[in-house]
Amino acid sequence: MDYQIEWTPTADREFYELVSFIADTWSDRIVSEFVDKAYKTINLLSTFPELGIQEPNEEGIRLLFIRKYTKIYYRIEGDRILILNVFDTRRDPDSKPF
């Protein structure tokens, strides 16, 4: 059974801001590679929803790394995966990502 992927407005905004930051800092090739990797990782969740690890202090929230410093926070809700946030730990490592 494939799960439907849905993004919260926060996750959508944070992803867009992260891609914009990468575009301002690095090449188009790096942006393309990051976006491809992000969507491939998220698409894996539709088939393997428990791929990410359980967030230790938050019941029902899981996280999965896109890259070394970039995490996807999500929750499984019935037959859907709700993407809560896409968080780059280099930006503000002490802030709460969701």
C-alpha positions as YAML, in Angstrom:
chain: A
units: angstrom
residues:
- id: 1
  name: MET
  ca: [0.00, 0.00, 0.00]
- id: 2
  name: ASP
  ca: [1.40, 3.38, -0.98]
- id: 3
  name: TYR
  ca: [0.80, 6.27, 1.37]
- id: 4
  name: GLN
  ca: [-0.23, 9.69, 0.11]
- id: 5
  name: ILE
  ca: [2.36, 12.43, 0.78]
- id: 6
  name: GLU
  ca: [1.08, 15.78, 2.05]
- id: 7
  name: TRP
  ca: [3.10, 18.84, 3.03]
- id: 8
  name: THR
  ca: [2.24, 21.31, 5.77]
- id: 9
  name: PRO
  ca: [2.53, 24.99, 4.86]
- id: 10
  name: THR
  ca: [5.57, 25.17, 7.18]
- id: 11
  name: ALA
  ca: [7.32, 22.28, 5.41]
- id: 12
  name: ASP
  ca: [6.53, 23.76, 2.01]
- id: 13
  name: ARG
  ca: [7.88, 27.19, 3.02]
- id: 14
  name: GLU
  ca: [11.02, 25.80, 4.69]
- id: 15
  name: PHE
  ca: [11.81, 23.61, 1.68]
- id: 16
  name: TYR
  ca: [11.42, 26.56, -0.69]
- id: 17
  name: GLU
  ca: [13.66, 28.75, 1.53]
- id: 18
  name: LEU
  ca: [16.29, 26.02, 1.74]
- id: 19
  name: VAL
  ca: [16.32, 25.54, -2.04]
- id: 20
  name: SER
  ca: [16.58, 29.32, -2.48]
- id: 21
  name: PHE
  ca: [19.51, 29.44, -0.07]
- id: 22
  name: ILE
  ca: [21.28, 26.64, -1.94]
- id: 23
  name: ALA
  ca: [20.62, 28.41, -5.26]
- id: 24
  name: ASP
  ca: [22.12, 31.65, -3.92]
- id: 25
  name: THR
  ca: [25.16, 29.87, -2.53]
- id: 26
  name: TRP
  ca: [25.99, 27.06, -4.95]
- id: 27
  name: SER
  ca: [25.51, 26.06, -8.57]
- id: 28
  name: ASP
  ca: [22.36, 25.01, -10.41]
- id: 29
  name: ARG
  ca: [23.76, 21.47, -10.51]
- id: 30
  name: ILE
  ca: [23.93, 21.35, -6.69]
- id: 31
  name: VAL
  ca: [20.38, 22.69, -6.44]
- id: 32
  name: SER
  ca: [19.13, 20.07, -8.89]
- id: 33
  name: GLU
  ca: [20.94, 17.26, -7.06]
- id: 34
  name: PHE
  ca: [19.49, 18.39, -3.72]
- id: 35
  name: VAL
  ca: [15.93, 18.66, -5.02]
- id: 36
  name: ASP
  ca: [16.18, 15.26, -6.74]
- id: 37
  name: LYS
  ca: [17.56, 13.64, -3.57]
- id: 38
  name: ALA
  ca: [14.84, 15.27, -1.44]
- id: 39
  name: TYR
  ca: [12.00, 14.06, -3.65]
- id: 40
  name: LYS
  ca: [13.47, 10.57, -4.00]
- id: 41
  name: THR
  ca: [13.75, 10.35, -0.21]
- id: 42
  name: ILE
  ca: [10.19, 11.58, 0.29]
- id: 43
  name: ASN
  ca: [8.86, 9.22, -2.38]
- id: 44
  name: LEU
  ca: [10.48, 6.31, -0.54]
- id: 45
  name: LEU
  ca: [8.30, 7.22, 2.43]
- id: 46
  name: SER
  ca: [5.17, 6.56, 0.40]
- id: 47
  name: THR
  ca: [6.20, 2.89, 0.19]
- id: 48
  name: PHE
  ca: [8.20, 2.57, 3.41]
- id: 49
  name: PRO
  ca: [6.58, 4.98, 5.91]
- id: 50
  name: GLU
  ca: [8.56, 3.70, 8.87]
- id: 51
  name: LEU
  ca: [11.89, 4.29, 7.14]
- id: 52
  name: GLY
  ca: [12.67, 7.25, 9.39]
- id: 53
  name: ILE
  ca: [13.55, 6.97, 13.06]
- id: 54
  name: GLN
  ca: [11.19, 7.88, 15.88]
- id: 55
  name: GLU
  ca: [11.95, 11.34, 17.28]
- id: 56
  name: PRO
  ca: [12.88, 10.56, 20.92]
- id: 57
  name: ASN
  ca: [10.96, 13.37, 22.61]
- id: 58
  name: GLU
  ca: [7.95, 13.66, 20.30]
- id: 59
  name: GLU
  ca: [5.33, 10.93, 20.15]
- id: 60
  name: GLY
  ca: [4.43, 9.95, 16.59]
- id: 61
  name: ILE
  ca: [6.99, 12.18, 14.86]
- id: 62
  name: ARG
  ca: [9.68, 10.55, 12.76]
- id: 63
  name: LEU
  ca: [12.73, 11.98, 11.06]
- id: 64
  name: LEU
  ca: [14.69, 11.00, 8.02]
- id: 65
  name: PHE
  ca: [17.88, 12.56, 6.69]
- id: 66
  name: ILE
  ca: [18.00, 13.87, 3.13]
- id: 67
  name: ARG
  ca: [21.65, 14.81, 3.51]
- id: 68
  name: LYS
  ca: [24.03, 15.10, 6.44]
- id: 69
  name: TYR
  ca: [22.54, 18.38, 7.71]
- id: 70
  name: THR
  ca: [19.03, 18.22, 6.29]
- id: 71
  name: LYS
  ca: [16.18, 16.31, 7.93]
- id: 72
  name: ILE
  ca: [12.59, 15.64, 7.05]
- id: 73
  name: TYR
  ca: [10.20, 15.53, 10.00]
- id: 74
  name: TYR
  ca: [6.97, 13.68, 9.34]
- id: 75
  name: ARG
  ca: [4.05, 11.88, 10.91]
- id: 76
  name: ILE
  ca: [2.11, 8.85, 9.69]
- id: 77
  name: GLU
  ca: [-1.62, 9.58, 9.77]
- id: 78
  name: GLY
  ca: [-3.75, 6.71, 8.55]
- id: 79
  name: ASP
  ca: [-2.95, 6.24, 4.86]
- id: 80
  name: ARG
  ca: [-0.96, 9.45, 4.48]
- id: 81
  name: ILE
  ca: [2.46, 10.82, 5.35]
- id: 82
  name: LEU
  ca: [2.31, 14.38, 6.61]
- id: 83
  name: ILE
  ca: [5.60, 16.22, 6.03]
- id: 84
  name: LEU
  ca: [5.90, 18.57, 9.01]
- id: 85
  name: ASN
  ca: [9.16, 20.28, 8.15]
- id: 86
  name: VAL
  ca: [12.34, 20.15, 6.13]
- id: 87
  name: PHE
  ca: [15.02, 21.34, 8.50]
- id: 88
  name: ASP
  ca: [18.64, 22.30, 7.87]
- id: 89
  name: THR
  ca: [20.50, 21.95, 11.16]
- id: 90
  name: ARG
  ca: [23.20, 24.42, 10.10]
- id: 91
  name: ARG
  ca: [20.73, 27.30, 10.04]
- id: 92
  name: ASP
  ca: [19.68, 27.28, 13.68]
- id: 93
  name: PRO
  ca: [20.55, 23.98, 15.40]
- id: 94
  name: ASP
  ca: [18.86, 24.91, 18.69]
- id: 95
  name: SER
  ca: [15.48, 25.90, 17.27]
- id: 96
  name: LYS
  ca: [12.56, 23.50, 17.39]
- id: 97
  name: PRO
  ca: [11.95, 22.18, 13.86]
- id: 98
  name: PHE
  ca: [8.21, 21.45, 14.19]
...
